């Protein structure tokens, strides 16, 4: 005696990997795809409850309520999923009580590895579509806190005892997790932000109500990224310093975490498998550390990702404002070129015949006949009786009568007095005077900022608005060119007129510069500002 054979399904290999004949995604495009997805959802949910096998009646009972699906439909769908390799059917011998039961078709089903992998991929796909992402300032603070812990353990001059490998492993695991969340959410947020800017998934009213909070959100994250990101870069640089042996300060901590992970690895049958597992764990931790370092520290061949994210977030703010301006113009009734073309296209579609469309085309784009050519009534009547085709060569077409004056003299001038030439000398004098005053104010501001040597930032005297605006721009250029692992920087202004050198003091002192609009405060530095144009002009 023999039991019914199970529905055909490609076997799994001895190593447990799915066969290449499996089609685990075929149910997505097949008829009754919703039923197949619901059945696979039942198996995934029950697997989370540690239920391995399910009978057809259990699957039908756990399906969402749908009057159009009966038990037979569920059995047929289970068989189709088994044929595609999503499920594996096994003979249900648990309820056999007589010989006749062996001849009845009874199966229990469980997820195959191919089916489980397909459901995980679909879940990740659905999650990615609905994910908006965020810019996590809290994650930056958490990363800095974990790095401070690691630096305290890695400092050879510290009096702390030998760090516990479990604590080191937990700190590194938390660091890697928070960094992964920060990077993934930042990528997702910038992608959704660009789609919002492009107005692909945002209603006009919702966008206008959302833009103020969004811009404020971006500004707060940019400020946190500048301050906390600088601290993270400094901590990473300290952990990257090499000792007398050539090893980095962080290397022993990464080794400790890899050893602890390798201890939980299942022993291998081959010789050297344990060492290979330890080497793989250590390589993985080095890869994670390199990813974190590349996010906040610059290298000769690439900019840090934090700087690129900061630039992208900054550029998004004027783009948002430009979109708001365009929406306001559209709402106020002002027309733009795209709206005009859409209206014109509708008029073309509603035109009754081709003649009307040609007239509309000439009226819209001004493609009129040459104004110096004239056609009399006889010529028009002749053209209507025997029209010229578009393929007729010009030398074979009937001639067109032109103005006798144009034929006689070769030129045609409008009658009447010529227009007077406008005198723009007064406007040019005003523009020249305005440019001269601006140049004098800029030269005076550059001369005012020239320190004549190295001084403390706190020794800079009160600055007028012009000099202070120039000073802020120069200070911003210097901070933008400041390398994370350096204590000094030097750069020139965009116009090449000023050069600034700055050196950090590190004593915690605060500099204050008075202006007519208030007091500018910040960390004190040694600064040297040189007026290059003024000194070059001095004989």
RODO-2510 file (C-alpha; in nm, 4 decimals, decimal comma):
residues 539
     n   res          X          Y          Z
     1     x     0,0000     0,0000     0,0000
     2     x     0,1153     0,3593    -0,0644
     3     x    -0,0045     0,7061     0,0199
     4     x    -0,0898     0,9747    -0,2344
     5     x     0,2110     1,1568    -0,3640
     6     x     0,2588     1,5139    -0,2599
     7     x     0,2312     1,7964    -0,5131
     8     x     0,5473     1,8357    -0,7151
     9     x     0,7963     2,0655    -0,5541
    10     x     1,1639     2,1096    -0,6255
    11     x     1,3709     1,9534    -0,3485
    12     x     1,6003     2,1457    -0,1221
    13     x     1,9698     2,0713    -0,1489
    14     x     2,1599     1,8989     0,1258
    15     x     2,3099     2,2265     0,2368
    16     x     1,9620     2,3706     0,2865
    17     x     1,9716     2,6221     0,0034
    18     x     1,6744     2,6513    -0,2333
    19     x     1,6946     2,4901    -0,5752
    20     x     1,7247     2,7083    -0,8807
    21     x     1,3929     2,5622    -1,0085
    22     x     1,1994     2,7363    -0,7304
    23     x     0,9797     3,0281    -0,8282
    24     x     0,9066     3,1827    -0,4879
    25     x     0,7834     3,5095    -0,6380
    26     x     0,5548     3,3591    -0,9003
    27     x     0,2476     3,3969    -0,6791
    28     x     0,2759     3,7773    -0,6938
    29     x     0,1673     3,7939    -1,0596
    30     x    -0,0583     3,4882    -1,0712
    31     x    -0,4397     3,5069    -1,0505
    32     x    -0,5678     3,5132    -0,6913
    33     x    -0,2422     3,6795    -0,5833
    34     x    -0,4183     3,8292    -0,2794
    35     x    -0,5135     3,4814    -0,1558
    36     x    -0,1590     3,3541    -0,1999
    37     x    -0,0182     3,6520    -0,0088
    38     x    -0,2708     3,6045     0,2694
    39     x    -0,1798     3,2354     0,3027
    40     x     0,1913     3,3152     0,3147
    41     x     0,1159     3,5800     0,5758
    42     x    -0,0539     3,3136     0,7903
    43     x     0,2542     3,0906     0,7707
    44     x     0,4891     3,3787     0,8591
    45     x     0,2743     3,4811     1,1565
    46     x     0,2512     3,1247     1,2857
    47     x     0,6253     3,0756     1,2443
    48     x     0,6796     3,3676     1,4807
    49     x     0,4712     3,1686     1,7315
    50     x     0,7040     2,8691     1,6736
    51     x     0,4349     2,6758     1,4843
    52     x     0,6132     2,4760     1,2136
    53     x     0,3378     2,2749     1,0369
    54     x    -0,0154     2,3805     0,9471
    55     x    -0,3040     2,1741     0,8148
    56     x    -0,5290     2,3142     0,5403
    57     x    -0,8210     2,3605     0,7798
    58     x    -0,5943     2,5579     1,0170
    59     x    -0,4795     2,7835     0,7335
    60     x    -0,8381     2,8418     0,6207
    61     x    -0,9429     2,9246     0,9759
    62     x    -0,6591     3,1763     1,0211
    63     x    -0,7199     3,3557     0,6916
    64     x    -0,8813     3,6997     0,7061
    65     x    -1,2591     3,6779     0,6734
    66     x    -1,3487     3,6596     0,3036
    67     x    -1,6814     3,5053     0,1908
    68     x    -1,5397     3,4385    -0,1588
    69     x    -1,2826     3,1817    -0,0366
    70     x    -1,3854     2,8341     0,0756
    71     x    -1,1841     2,5400     0,2048
    72     x    -1,1345     2,3904    -0,1419
    73     x    -0,9888     2,7198    -0,2704
    74     x    -0,7477     2,7207     0,0199
    75     x    -0,6323     2,3647    -0,0555
    76     x    -0,5795     2,4502    -0,4227
    77     x    -0,3805     2,7597    -0,3288
    78     x    -0,1650     2,5553    -0,0895
    79     x    -0,0890     2,3068    -0,3675
    80     x     0,0088     2,5876    -0,6067
    81     x     0,2396     2,7428    -0,3471
    82     x     0,3957     2,4016    -0,2965
    83     x     0,4560     2,3716    -0,6712
    84     x     0,6289     2,7111    -0,6746
    85     x     0,8477     2,6066    -0,3828
    86     x     0,7100     2,8464    -0,1202
    87     x     0,5688     2,5623     0,0907
    88     x     0,6684     2,2017     0,1497
    89     x     0,3926     1,9416     0,1831
    90     x     0,4424     1,6384     0,4060
    91     x     0,2035     1,3424     0,4492
    92     x    -0,0197     1,3948     0,7494
    93     x     0,0199     1,0634     0,9319
    94     x    -0,0787     1,2000     1,2699
    95     x    -0,4507     1,1377     1,2074
    96     x    -0,4290     0,7966     1,0331
    97     x    -0,6519     0,5488     1,2168
    98     x    -0,7241     0,2938     0,9426
    99     x    -0,5679     0,1498     0,6303
   100     x    -0,8065     0,3510     0,4128
   101     x    -0,6663     0,6745     0,5549
   102     x    -0,3354     0,6115     0,3772
   103     x    -0,5147     0,6417     0,0420
   104     x    -0,6713     0,9744     0,1299
   105     x    -0,4929     1,2931     0,0382
   106     x    -0,3866     1,4477     0,3668
   107     x    -0,0949     1,6853     0,3967
   108     x     0,0552     1,9309     0,6394
   109     x     0,2493     2,2287     0,5101
   110     x     0,5465     2,4304     0,6273
   111     x     0,7505     2,7187     0,4925
   112     x     1,0532     2,6388     0,2820
   113     x     1,3667     2,8463     0,3021
   114     x     1,2905     2,9904    -0,0390
   115     x     0,9395     3,0876     0,0705
   116     x     1,0627     3,2384     0,3938
   117     x     1,3319     3,4376     0,2109
   118     x     1,0732     3,5642    -0,0371
   119     x     0,8454     3,6845     0,2438
   120     x     1,1362     3,8602     0,4154
   121     x     1,2210     4,0330     0,0881
   122     x     0,8592     4,1411     0,0380
   123     x     0,8397     4,2701     0,3947
   124     x     1,1575     4,4719     0,3404
   125     x     1,0131     4,6055     0,0137
   126     x     0,6876     4,7138     0,1781
   127     x     0,8777     4,8712     0,4666
   128     x     1,1026     5,0613     0,2295
   129     x     0,8084     5,2017     0,0339
   130     x     0,6385     5,3345     0,3459
   131     x     0,9525     5,4626     0,5138
   132     x     1,0041     5,8369     0,5383
   133     x     1,3202     5,8431     0,7477
   134     x     1,4374     6,1144     0,9848
   135     x     1,7425     6,3149     1,0811
   136     x     1,8293     6,1853     1,4264
   137     x     2,0027     6,4411     1,6465
   138     x     1,9630     6,2043     1,9432
   139     x     2,1583     5,9375     1,7551
   140     x     2,4488     6,1802     1,7202
   141     x     2,4540     6,2334     2,0967
   142     x     2,4391     5,8572     2,1583
   143     x     2,7276     5,7960     1,9184
   144     x     2,9371     6,0600     2,0948
   145     x     2,8587     5,9028     2,4344
   146     x     2,9637     5,5543     2,3168
   147     x     3,2845     5,6925     2,1666
   148     x     3,3712     5,8639     2,4961
   149     x     3,3349     5,5290     2,6734
   150     x     3,5583     5,3557     2,4194
   151     x     3,8191     5,6306     2,4411
   152     x     3,8305     5,5975     2,8206
   153     x     3,9002     5,2236     2,7850
   154     x     4,1514     5,2672     2,5018
   155     x     4,3567     5,5451     2,6657
   156     x     4,6842     5,3851     2,7827
   157     x     4,7437     5,6704     3,0268
   158     x     4,4131     5,6070     3,2007
   159     x     4,4144     5,4596     3,5503
   160     x     4,1020     5,2570     3,4761
   161     x     4,1194     4,8810     3,5108
   162     x     4,1260     4,6458     3,2138
   163     x     3,7882     4,6866     3,0412
   164     x     3,5385     4,4059     3,0622
   165     x     3,5035     4,2452     2,7151
   166     x     3,1282     4,2221     2,7675
   167     x     3,1045     4,5974     2,8280
   168     x     3,3274     4,6714     2,5295
   169     x     3,1215     4,4415     2,3083
   170     x     2,7954     4,6007     2,4220
   171     x     2,9282     4,9527     2,3654
   172     x     3,0522     4,8678     2,0157
   173     x     2,7272     4,6902     1,9334
   174     x     2,5254     4,9924     2,0491
   175     x     2,7563     5,2210     1,8518
   176     x     2,7164     5,0172     1,5340
   177     x     2,3394     4,9965     1,5789
   178     x     2,2915     5,3693     1,6346
   179     x     2,5224     5,4545     1,3456
   180     x     2,3348     5,2170     1,1150
   181     x     2,0028     5,3729     1,2159
   182     x     2,1438     5,7230     1,1623
   183     x     2,2785     5,6440     0,8153
   184     x     1,9684     5,4540     0,6980
   185     x     1,7254     5,7155     0,8275
   186     x     1,9299     6,0010     0,6799
   187     x     1,9274     5,8377     0,3355
   188     x     1,5545     5,7681     0,3562
   189     x     1,4788     6,1211     0,4803
   190     x     1,6773     6,2972     0,2080
   191     x     1,5071     6,0807    -0,0547
   192     x     1,1591     6,1604     0,0792
   193     x     1,2565     6,5280     0,1151
   194     x     1,3535     6,5472    -0,2509
   195     x     1,0249     6,3863    -0,3497
   196     x     0,8447     6,6442    -0,1357
   197     x     1,0367     6,9253    -0,3056
   198     x     0,9436     6,7852    -0,6457
   199     x     0,5773     6,7800    -0,5330
   200     x     0,5386     6,4195    -0,6427
   201     x     0,3750     6,3059    -0,3208
   202     x     0,2631     6,6241    -0,1506
   203     x    -0,0586     6,8212    -0,1833
   204     x    -0,0220     7,1962    -0,2200
   205     x    -0,2086     7,2893     0,0985
   206     x    -0,0307     7,0221     0,3018
   207     x     0,3074     7,1307     0,1685
   208     x     0,2524     7,4973     0,2554
   209     x     0,1456     7,4036     0,6090
   210     x     0,4395     7,1637     0,6458
   211     x     0,7257     7,3720     0,5070
   212     x     0,7809     7,5967     0,8144
   213     x     0,8185     7,3023     1,0503
   214     x     1,0350     7,1215     0,7953
   215     x     1,2745     7,4149     0,7540
   216     x     1,3003     7,4559     1,1315
   217     x     1,3687     7,0822     1,1602
   218     x     1,6468     7,1039     0,9007
   219     x     1,8078     7,4047     1,0688
   220     x     1,8111     7,2346     1,4096
   221     x     1,9669     6,9171     1,2674
   222     x     2,2319     7,1147     1,0767
   223     x     2,3286     7,2948     1,3992
   224     x     2,3467     6,9630     1,5891
   225     x     2,5457     6,8019     1,3091
   226     x     2,8010     7,0840     1,3166
   227     x     2,8499     7,0810     1,6948
   228     x     2,8085     6,7125     1,7801
   229     x     2,9667     6,6021     1,4517
   230     x     3,2823     6,7969     1,5362
   231     x     3,3001     6,6243     1,8752
   232     x     3,2478     6,2832     1,7129
   233     x     3,5249     6,3570     1,4624
   234     x     3,7622     6,4546     1,7438
   235     x     3,6832     6,1358     1,9385
   236     x     3,7327     5,9240     1,6277
   237     x     4,0668     6,0932     1,5611
   238     x     4,1781     6,0137     1,9170
   239     x     4,0777     5,6498     1,8747
   240     x     4,2585     5,6373     1,5389
   241     x     4,5933     5,7463     1,6851
   242     x     4,8604     5,4794     1,6589
   243     x     5,0826     5,3742     1,9447
   244     x     5,4499     5,2685     1,9521
   245     x     5,3547     4,9260     1,8151
   246     x     5,1794     5,0781     1,5139
   247     x     4,8348     4,9620     1,6258
   248     x     4,5472     5,2037     1,6632
   249     x     4,3968     5,2709     2,0022
   250     x     4,0667     5,1165     1,8929
   251     x     4,2175     4,7915     1,7586
   252     x     4,2287     4,6068     2,0951
   253     x     3,8648     4,6944     2,1556
   254     x     3,7618     4,5623     1,8144
   255     x     3,9608     4,2450     1,8793
   256     x     3,7883     4,1950     2,2155
   257     x     3,4453     4,2301     2,0539
   258     x     3,5388     3,9857     1,7757
   259     x     3,6692     3,7293     2,0274
   260     x     3,3467     3,7485     2,2255
   261     x     3,1352     3,6995     1,9119
   262     x     3,3536     3,4118     1,7911
   263     x     3,3043     3,2349     2,1246
   264     x     2,9329     3,1935     2,0447
   265     x     2,9969     3,0536     1,6954
   266     x     2,9048     2,6905     1,6382
   267     x     3,2262     2,4823     1,6250
   268     x     3,3223     2,3854     1,2725
   269     x     3,4082     2,0370     1,1532
   270     x     3,7112     2,1438     0,9505
   271     x     4,0446     2,2248     1,1071
   272     x     4,0966     2,5961     1,1541
   273     x     3,7254     2,6747     1,1289
   274     x     3,7290     2,8499     1,4679
   275     x     4,0167     3,0748     1,3624
   276     x     3,8363     3,1525     1,0383
   277     x     3,5218     3,2505     1,2304
   278     x     3,7264     3,4785     1,4572
   279     x     3,8987     3,6384     1,1568
   280     x     3,5620     3,6923     0,9859
   281     x     3,4167     3,8571     1,2988
   282     x     3,7212     4,0840     1,3304
   283     x     3,7005     4,1821     0,9625
   284     x     3,3332     4,2661     1,0067
   285     x     3,4084     4,4941     1,3024
   286     x     3,6850     4,6663     1,1067
   287     x     3,4382     4,7215     0,8225
   288     x     3,1842     4,8770     1,0591
   289     x     3,4505     5,1006     1,2106
   290     x     3,5694     5,2130     0,8679
   291     x     3,2109     5,3010     0,7774
   292     x     3,1742     5,5127     1,0912
   293     x     3,5089     5,6800     1,0299
   294     x     3,4198     5,7564     0,6675
   295     x     3,1008     5,9231     0,7822
   296     x     3,2714     6,1822     1,0022
   297     x     3,6402     6,1946     0,8992
   298     x     3,7691     6,3141     0,5648
   299     x     4,0159     6,1219     0,3523
   300     x     4,2292     6,2280     0,0554
   301     x     3,9969     6,0507    -0,1877
   302     x     3,6538     6,1418    -0,0466
   303     x     3,4629     6,3922     0,1605
   304     x     3,3002     6,2756     0,4869
   305     x     2,9374     6,1737     0,4515
   306     x     2,8381     6,4088     0,7352
   307     x     2,9648     6,7050     0,5335
   308     x     2,7768     6,5892     0,2246
   309     x     2,4607     6,5426     0,4330
   310     x     2,5026     6,8906     0,5799
   311     x     2,5423     7,0393     0,2308
   312     x     2,2376     6,8516     0,1024
   313     x     2,0257     6,9657     0,3976
   314     x     2,1397     7,3256     0,3500
   315     x     2,0648     7,3223    -0,0223
   316     x     1,7183     7,1783     0,0495
   317     x     1,6131     7,4941     0,2374
   318     x     1,6378     7,7361    -0,0606
   319     x     1,4800     7,4706    -0,2818
   320     x     1,1851     7,4530    -0,0424
   321     x     1,1542     7,8310    -0,0450
   322     x     1,1642     7,8351    -0,4259
   323     x     0,8826     7,5788    -0,4367
   324     x     0,6808     7,7902    -0,1931
   325     x     0,7320     8,0984    -0,4120
   326     x     0,6179     7,9073    -0,7199
   327     x     0,3107     7,7779    -0,5362
   328     x     0,2225     8,1253    -0,4126
   329     x     0,2476     8,2625    -0,7657
   330     x     0,0267     7,9833    -0,8918
   331     x    -0,2317     8,0407    -0,6189
   332     x    -0,2355     8,4177    -0,6756
   333     x    -0,3463     8,3637    -1,0340
   334     x    -0,0169     8,4340    -1,2077
   335     x     0,0389     8,2059    -1,5036
   336     x     0,3612     8,0324    -1,5908
   337     x     0,4829     7,8833    -1,9158
   338     x     0,3910     7,5269    -1,8276
   339     x     0,0330     7,6311    -1,7429
   340     x     0,0083     7,8239    -2,0700
   341     x     0,1209     7,5235    -2,2700
   342     x    -0,1283     7,2986    -2,0926
   343     x    -0,4128     7,5396    -2,1761
   344     x    -0,2905     7,5645    -2,5360
   345     x    -0,2779     7,1853    -2,5632
   346     x    -0,6382     7,1668    -2,4445
   347     x    -0,7395     7,4245    -2,7060
   348     x    -0,5679     7,2200    -2,9758
   349     x    -0,7515     6,9073    -2,8607
   350     x    -1,0859     7,0910    -2,8664
   351     x    -1,0343     7,2513    -3,2099
   352     x    -1,2984     7,1287    -3,4575
   353     x    -1,0722     7,0829    -3,7635
   354     x    -0,7175     7,1188    -3,8927
   355     x    -0,7807     7,4651    -4,0329
   356     x    -0,8734     7,5889    -3,6866
   357     x    -0,5634     7,4252    -3,5437
   358     x    -0,3437     7,5996    -3,8028
   359     x    -0,4988     7,9366    -3,7190
   360     x    -0,4464     7,8678    -3,3489
   361     x    -0,0845     7,7737    -3,4153
   362     x    -0,0174     8,0968    -3,6103
   363     x    -0,1896     8,3057    -3,3436
   364     x    -0,0070     8,1413    -3,0536
   365     x     0,3461     8,1382    -3,1947
   366     x     0,3343     8,4341    -3,4324
   367     x     0,4297     8,2326    -3,7398
   368     x     0,2752     8,4841    -3,9817
   369     x     0,3696     8,5299    -4,3464
   370     x     0,6445     8,7772    -4,4301
   371     x     0,5030     9,1271    -4,3901
   372     x     0,6764     9,2691    -4,6985
   373     x     0,4986     9,0211    -4,9296
   374     x     0,1530     9,1135    -5,0563
   375     x    -0,1067     8,8971    -5,2258
   376     x    -0,3936     9,0471    -5,4238
   377     x    -0,7434     8,9040    -5,4551
   378     x    -0,6719     8,7412    -5,7916
   379     x    -0,3748     8,5519    -5,6478
   380     x    -0,5771     8,4362    -5,3474
   381     x    -0,8560     8,3107    -5,5733
   382     x    -0,6059     8,1304    -5,7939
   383     x    -0,4447     7,9670    -5,4921
   384     x    -0,7817     7,8482    -5,3671
   385     x    -0,8719     7,7054    -5,7087
   386     x    -0,5366     7,5343    -5,7581
   387     x    -0,3582     7,5119    -5,4228
   388     x     0,0151     7,4482    -5,4017
   389     x     0,1217     7,1370    -5,2166
   390     x     0,3885     7,1427    -4,9472
   391     x     0,6148     6,9245    -5,1615
   392     x     0,6205     7,1651    -5,4587
   393     x     0,9719     7,3086    -5,5122
   394     x     0,9841     7,6861    -5,4855
   395     x     1,1269     7,7305    -5,8339
   396     x     0,8288     7,5449    -5,9836
   397     x     0,5574     7,7175    -5,7817
   398     x     0,3621     8,0138    -5,9126
   399     x     0,5219     8,3477    -5,8227
   400     x     0,3997     8,5732    -5,5414
   401     x     0,3547     8,9426    -5,6097
   402     x     0,5563     9,1681    -5,3781
   403     x     0,5509     9,5411    -5,3091
   404     x     0,6687     9,7486    -5,6053
   405     x     0,8692     9,9714    -5,3703
   406     x     1,0592     9,6749    -5,2281
   407     x     1,1178     9,5420    -5,5828
   408     x     1,2472     9,8808    -5,7007
   409     x     1,4716     9,9904    -5,4104
   410     x     1,5513     9,6643    -5,2299
   411     x     1,4581     9,8140    -4,8911
   412     x     1,1529     9,9395    -4,7137
   413     x     1,1577    10,2043    -4,4408
   414     x     0,8770    10,3152    -4,2138
   415     x     0,7599    10,6665    -4,2866
   416     x     0,7905    10,9349    -4,0260
   417     x     1,0624    11,0754    -3,8027
   418     x     1,3121    10,8300    -3,6559
   419     x     1,3036    10,7615    -3,2846
   420     x     1,5241    10,9665    -3,0606
   421     x     1,8224    10,7967    -2,9042
   422     x     1,7745    10,7879    -2,5258
   423     x     2,0474    10,9596    -2,3236
   424     x     2,1671    10,7141    -2,0539
   425     x     2,4629    10,9171    -1,9331
   426     x     2,2961    11,0180    -1,6039
   427     x     2,2106    10,6582    -1,5207
   428     x     2,5639    10,5461    -1,6054
   429     x     2,7063    10,8156    -1,3773
   430     x     2,4835    10,7033    -1,0908
   431     x     2,5851    10,3406    -1,1392
   432     x     2,9527    10,4331    -1,1544
   433     x     2,9205    10,6416    -0,8383
   434     x     2,7420    10,3581    -0,6595
   435     x     3,0094    10,1096    -0,7665
   436     x     3,2829    10,3470    -0,6527
   437     x     3,1257    10,3896    -0,3081
   438     x     3,0864    10,0135    -0,2704
   439     x     3,4489     9,9579    -0,3667
   440     x     3,5626    10,2229    -0,1144
   441     x     3,3506    10,0691     0,1636
   442     x     3,4858     9,7218     0,0856
   443     x     3,8447     9,8484     0,0814
   444     x     3,7897    10,0276     0,4119
   445     x     3,6378     9,7136     0,5650
   446     x     3,9351     9,5042     0,4476
   447     x     4,1772     9,7563     0,5906
   448     x     3,9798     9,7593     0,9162
   449     x     4,0036     9,3793     0,9457
   450     x     4,3808     9,3655     0,8766
   451     x     4,5275     9,2655     1,2133
   452     x     4,8910     9,3329     1,1183
   453     x     4,9940     9,0069     1,2852
   454     x     4,8624     8,7345     1,5141
   455     x     4,6206     8,8474     1,7836
   456     x     4,3544     8,6875     1,9971
   457     x     4,0027     8,6962     1,8597
   458     x     3,8907     8,8638     2,1807
   459     x     4,1245     9,1596     2,1052
   460     x     3,9344     9,2555     1,7892
   461     x     3,7729     9,5937     1,8501
   462     x     3,4173     9,6955     1,7634
   463     x     3,3258     9,6395     1,3972
   464     x     3,0846     9,8381     1,1839
   465     x     2,8161     9,6477     0,9859
   466     x     3,0184     9,6361     0,6610
   467     x     3,3348     9,5119     0,8314
   468     x     3,1401     9,2662     1,0478
   469     x     2,9613     9,1159     0,7453
   470     x     3,2953     9,0692     0,5693
   471     x     3,4416     8,9209     0,8889
   472     x     3,1582     8,6679     0,9233
   473     x     3,2032     8,5493     0,5648
   474     x     3,5790     8,5136     0,6136
   475     x     3,5285     8,3277     0,9429
   476     x     3,2811     8,0909     0,7761
   477     x     3,5320     8,0134     0,4982
   478     x     3,8000     7,9353     0,7577
   479     x     3,5746     7,7012     0,9572
   480     x     3,4622     7,5241     0,6388
   481     x     3,8261     7,4477     0,5466
   482     x     3,9211     7,3363     0,8973
   483     x     4,0310     6,9721     0,9011
   484     x     3,8992     6,7596     1,1877
   485     x     4,2400     6,6419     1,3025
   486     x     4,4129     6,9824     1,2794
   487     x     4,4413     7,2707     1,5233
   488     x     4,5150     7,5346     1,2574
   489     x     4,3628     7,6464     0,9299
   490     x     4,4384     7,9006     0,6602
   491     x     4,2288     8,0188     0,3669
   492     x     4,1455     8,3229     0,1557
   493     x     3,8148     8,4926     0,0844
   494     x     3,6202     8,4166    -0,2320
   495     x     3,7433     8,7332    -0,4051
   496     x     4,1051     8,6749    -0,2970
   497     x     4,1216     9,0075    -0,1112
   498     x     4,1676     8,8715     0,2440
   499     x     4,3648     8,5861     0,3972
   500     x     4,2928     8,4431     0,7415
   501     x     4,4933     8,2104     0,9632
   502     x     4,3346     8,0625     1,2766
   503     x     4,4685     7,8453     1,5552
   504     x     4,2614     7,6899     1,8324
   505     x     4,3615     7,7736     2,1899
   506     x     4,1807     7,5020     2,3805
   507     x     4,1788     7,7015     2,7055
   508     x     3,7998     7,7440     2,7100
   509     x     3,8192     8,1224     2,6801
   510     x     3,5343     8,3115     2,5102
   511     x     3,5801     8,5983     2,2654
   512     x     3,3316     8,8853     2,2359
   513     x     3,3171     9,1281     1,9419
   514     x     3,0893     9,4300     1,9715
   515     x     2,8818     9,5464     1,6727
   516     x     2,6064     9,8088     1,6389
   517     x     2,3539     9,5233     1,6197
   518     x     2,4762     9,3302     1,9250
   519     x     2,7650     9,1239     2,0613
   520     x     2,9184     8,8291     1,8749
   521     x     3,0442     8,5520     2,1065
   522     x     3,2401     8,2346     2,0424
   523     x     3,5447     8,0283     2,1437
   524     x     3,8608     8,2362     2,1500
   525     x     4,1286     8,1673     1,8839
   526     x     4,4568     8,3083     1,7642
   527     x     4,3753     8,4863     1,4379
   528     x     4,5733     8,6685     1,1690
   529     x     4,3876     8,8555     0,8919
   530     x     4,5832     9,0065     0,6019
   531     x     4,4482     9,2564     0,3476
   532     x     4,6126     9,1190     0,0328
   533     x     4,4784     9,3818    -0,2071
   534     x     4,5627     9,6722     0,0212
   535     x     4,9209     9,5578     0,0737
   536     x     4,9622     9,4834    -0,2968
   537     x     4,8485     9,8357    -0,3820
   538     x     5,0935     9,9929    -0,1344
   539     x     5,4192    10,0900    -0,3142
***
